[in-house]
């Protein structure tokens, strides 16, 4: 493992290349991050979308030490399915946590790991969109962390929650991982553009893309309040 820098916490490649004494643990770290970001409210600061997109690019490196089949498609399927399952399990934990500790969270003081405003914003988002909020939130940083917790707080029907939970998790993981894998191959084969040489631009682009709906909504809400 290389020397640690606090900036590594928001660097997807740090997790993908993570190793201990030469043993590559990237795939396990990726799965844990997906679980933590969607199931533990402390995971809202972790990279999500950019991590999955880059996981598609570095698919072979991630799973070759666990299970590697000589088929790019099958290996991407294995990684995408594993990530989706981690996301489903994370949301289940988030729902359970919300159902058991809703009152405590609403009365909890802000800390570095927990911001009440994120919980309130997620609740408003959830109330507007209902079950579809689980799907929308999966593609939105911060909201995907708190959406299952809020679903538990408002005691959303468990069968309905599981349906949207499974659909959103598989849609999220398959979309981003397959996009990363096949866009990388397409640009390299047809235009000799190696996305591995433009990782910082990819991360910035995905952060802007995923955060823009949240920022626009907050700006609109702020403007309404001023009026």
PyMOL commands that set and color helices and strands:
alter all, ss='L'
color gray80, all
select helices_A, chain A and resi 6-10+12-16+26-39+41-45+49-57+59-63+72-106+116-129+132-138+143-153+158-191+195-226
alter helices_A, ss='H'
color red, helices_A
select strands_A, chain A and resi 19-20+23-24
alter strands_A, ss='S'
color yellow, strands_A
deselect
rebuild
show_as cartoon
